[in-house]
Amino acid sequence: MDLLSQIEVSILKRTASSDLYQLFRNCSLAVLNSGSKTDNSKESIAKYPNFDINVLQRERGVKLELINPPEKAFVDGRIIRSIQAN
């Protein structure tokens, strides 16, 4: 995310119905769901249909807002460090 240009961030933010956004959402869900018993992306998407991710543009980069992420990606309300690095 450090390497995205402002134009690329704008494209991601523009619409949740775009193919690029859906790919980004699904890849993000896969990372958050790492370590699960299944490696099937369709099962993960079906299990977390309300998962969403917003790209918030900041002065010095971007911030990701996770909506209804998998609970196992967090410990004591904080994202697991190895997941955060990805």
N, C-alpha and C positions, 0 to 999 in steps of 0.2 A: 504494500500500500504506500510505502514511502516513495515509490518510483512513478506513481500515477501523476499525470499532468492535470491541470485544472480542467481541461477539456474532457479528459477521460473520466474524471470524477463527475462532471456535469452529465455525461452520457449515462453513467450508472444511475445517477439520481433522477434522470429525466422521467422515466416511466417504468412502473413495475411490470408492465406487460411485454417489455422488449425481450428478445431472445438473449441478449447479453446479460440483462439483469437476472433472468431466470437461471442462466448458467452460473452466475456469481452466487445467487442464493443457494442453489443446489450444492455447489462446491463448498460453500461456507457451512452448510448443514452437515456435509460429509466430514469435514474437519472437526466440527463440534461433536459429532457422533462417533469419533474414532474410539476404538477399543470396545465397541459394542459386539454382541454375539453375531450379528449379521453384517455382511458386506454388500448387501443388495440395496442400491440407491432407491429403487422404487419402494421398498419396504420402509426405508427411512423417511422418504417424502410422505408416504401414507401415514406413518406413525406421528409425524409432526406437521400436519396440514396447516396449522396456524403459525408456523415459524415464519418469521420475516426478518429482514435486515435492512436498515436504512444507512445510507452513506451520508454523513453530515460533514460538509466542507468547513474546515477551520482555517484560520489565518496561516497556520504552520502545518498543513497536512489535512488528514481526515480523521474522523471518529466514526466508529461503527456502533450503531444502536441495534442490539439484538432484541427481538420481540418473540417471546415464547420459545426460547432455545431449549435444547435437551438439558435437564437438570443435572445429569451426570458430568456435564462439562464444567461444573462449578463445585467448589468446596467452601463452605461457610460464606456463600454469596459472592465469592470471587472466582473469576475464570481460572482454570488450571493453567499454570505457567507454560507448559509444553504446548498447549492448544493456543494460547495467546501468541506464541512465537510464530505460529503458522498462519 
